């Protein structure tokens, strides 16, 4: 996904259950634990987030990483799909159509 878009979307979700993390990897881990494993989001969206994070890591830290046009198109399509799904889930949560996941520590 585009640089930090997924992180902002995930942080919005986590804010609903009063969770956050300082690291992107922590945010992703909390998303998987509280929203994917509970069935609120399908595993497809976890894969999208993980793949996007991997691309972000490589593009930020590898000196000579060049993404192909097809890879960029796929990332953009997945980003838009993910953002749309997050917005839908947030609306459904706020309208109490689905339950917020419980935070158990």
C-alpha positions in Angstrom: 0.0 0.0 0.0 1.0 3.5 -0.4 3.6 4.4 2.3 1.5 4.8 5.4 -2.1 4.6 4.2 -2.6 1.1 5.6 -1.1 2.2 8.9 -3.6 5.1 9.2 -6.5 2.8 8.3 -5.4 0.2 10.8 -4.8 2.7 13.5 -8.4 3.9 13.0 -9.7 0.4 13.6 -7.5 -0.1 16.6 -8.6 3.2 18.1 -12.1 1.7 18.2 -10.9 -0.9 20.7 -8.4 1.5 22.4 -5.3 -0.2 21.1 -2.2 1.2 19.3 1.4 0.5 18.6 4.4 2.6 17.9 5.7 0.3 15.2 4.0 -0.7 11.9 4.7 -4.4 12.7 2.9 -4.0 16.0 -0.1 -2.4 14.3 -0.3 -5.2 11.8 0.0 -7.8 14.6 -2.8 -6.2 16.5 -4.9 -6.1 13.4 -4.4 -9.8 12.7 -5.1 -10.7 16.4 -8.2 -8.6 16.9 -9.8 -8.3 13.5 -8.6 -11.2 11.3 -8.5 -14.0 13.8 -12.0 -13.0 15.0 -13.4 -13.1 11.5 -14.2 -9.5 11.1 -11.8 -9.3 8.2 -10.9 -12.2 5.9 -7.4 -13.5 5.7 -7.2 -11.9 2.3 -6.9 -8.5 3.9 -4.2 -9.7 6.3 -2.2 -10.9 3.2 -2.7 -7.5 1.5 -1.4 -5.7 4.6 1.6 -8.0 5.0 2.6 -7.8 1.3 2.3 -4.0 1.4 4.4 -3.8 4.5 7.0 -6.1 2.9 7.2 -3.7 -0.1 7.4 -0.7 2.2 10.3 -2.3 4.0 12.2 -3.2 0.9 11.6 0.2 -0.8 12.7 2.1 2.3 15.8 0.1 3.2 17.1 -1.5 0.0 19.3 0.8 -2.0 18.4 -0.5 -5.4 14.8 -1.7 -5.2 12.7 -0.9 -8.2 9.1 -2.0 -8.3 7.6 -3.1 -11.6 4.6 -1.3 -13.1 2.5 -4.4 -12.6 3.6 -4.7 -8.9 2.7 -1.0 -8.4 -0.7 -1.4 -10.1 -1.4 -4.4 -7.9 -0.4 -2.5 -4.7 -2.6 0.4 -5.6 -5.6 -1.8 -6.4 -5.1 -3.7 -3.1 -4.7 -0.5 -1.2 -8.0 0.9 -2.5 -9.7 -2.4 -1.9 -8.4 -2.5 1.7 -9.4 1.1 2.4 -12.8 0.5 1.1 -13.2 -2.6 3.3 -11.9 -0.8 6.4 -14.4 2.0 5.8 -17.2 -0.5 5.4 -16.2 -2.4 8.6 -15.9 0.8 10.6 -19.3 1.9 9.5 -20.8 -1.5 10.4 -19.1 -1.5 13.8 -20.3 2.1 14.5 -23.8 1.1 13.5 -23.6 -1.9 15.7 -24.2 -4.3 12.8 -21.2 -6.3 14.0 -19.6 -6.4 17.4 -16.3 -4.9 18.3 -13.7 -7.5 19.1 -12.9 -7.9 22.7 -9.4 -7.0 23.9 -8.0 -9.7 26.1 -4.6 -9.3 27.6 
